Amino acid sequence: MENILEFIYTYRQEIFLVILSVFLGIEVISHVPAVLHTPLMSGANAIHGVVIIGAIIVMGHAEGVLAMVFGFLAVFLGTLNVVGGFVVTDRMLDMFKKKPEVKK
């Protein structure tokens, strides 16, 4: 318990910053109108693509099996997130397309 309290005291500013960021993120996301959800998701996917490139670079400098496994896991899960996000974005954009009229 003493170690936990020492950690909190040592990193109190960083912990405060993370807590403040969480509340700020919740506040910002909750006020995003439905029309902007698709562009927001596309932007998040693009940012995550950069994270994947960073993970690949880190894997190139990995020393040891554990670092390689974590790097591969980061790349794999990041790729799943990007692909899944683009699939959801595509489905959302399909909702706004006009349906072809059926002639009788």
Secondary structure as the mmCIF struct_conf table of DSSP 4:
data_model
#
loop_
_struct_conf.conf_type_id
_struct_conf.id
_struct_conf.beg_label_comp_id
_struct_conf.beg_label_asym_id
_struct_conf.beg_label_seq_id
_struct_conf.end_label_comp_id
_struct_conf.end_label_asym_id
_struct_conf.end_label_seq_id
HELX_RH_AL_P HELX_RH_AL_P1 GLU A 2 THR A 10
TURN_TY1_P TURN_TY1_P1 TYR A 11 TYR A 11
HELX_RH_AL_P HELX_RH_AL_P2 ARG A 12 SER A 30
TURN_TY1_P TURN_TY1_P2 HIS A 31 HIS A 31
HELX_RH_3T_P HELX_RH_3T_P1 ALA A 34 LEU A 36
HELX_RH_AL_P HELX_RH_AL_P3 HIS A 37 GLY A 60
TURN_TY1_P TURN_TY1_P3 HIS A 61 HIS A 61
BEND BEND1 GLY A 64 GLY A 64
HELX_RH_AL_P HELX_RH_AL_P4 VAL A 65 ASP A 94
TURN_TY1_P TURN_TY1_P4 MET A 95 PHE A 96
BEND BEND2 LYS A 97 LYS A 97
HELX_LH_PP_P HELX_LH_PP_P1 LYS A 98 LYS A 103
#
